[in-house]
């Protein structure tokens, strides 16, 4: 992100298929997205107060994103606060308007994982969830820094899954990167091609 040069100076070949290799092998151990890509050390406003562990904050008042969260603009060599970054006003799955999470932190994600000018989900490098995960924020599944997804799956699955199956066992790109069912876009009908089974009613206590 902070490489002083163009992509032509960094990797070869310039294609969408690859495989790519670094022209400058001394950079192979450098982080692709260092901390300062998404964080500004000194920003406008009062310094943040130190958290007081003895005074827990109610859930609705807890911090969502810090004022330092911002995107480093390589051309301007300046940071742009996440509050000033745009979220897509509307996105579409065909003609249908897609429900998008209002989580402003996603504005950072959309700087790279944006749709094309058609605003169609799945176009460009867009990862806006539809299907069973529509409306979820990127941060619901991706940890803020490591971006690992495994811890988040067990938080919701299988207890919140309609079919009660652990997501790790389903035929999705979470289990196998070559699966035709992308975890961002998978719908019930993708696997239940003959119709989605009705959700089973909970068994009352004492009944067998």
Buried (B, 14 or more C-beta within 10 A) or exposed (E): EEEEEEEEEEBEEEEEEEEEEEEEEEEEEEEEEEEEBBBBEEBEEEEEEEEEEEEEEEEEEEEEBEBBBBBBEEEEEEBBBBEEBEBBEEBBBEEEEBEBBEBBBBBBBBBEBBBEEEBBBBBBEBBBBBBBBBEBBBBBBBEEEEEEEEEBBEEBBBEEEEBEEEBEEBEBBBBEEEBEBBBBBBBEEBBEEEEEEEEEEEEEEEEE
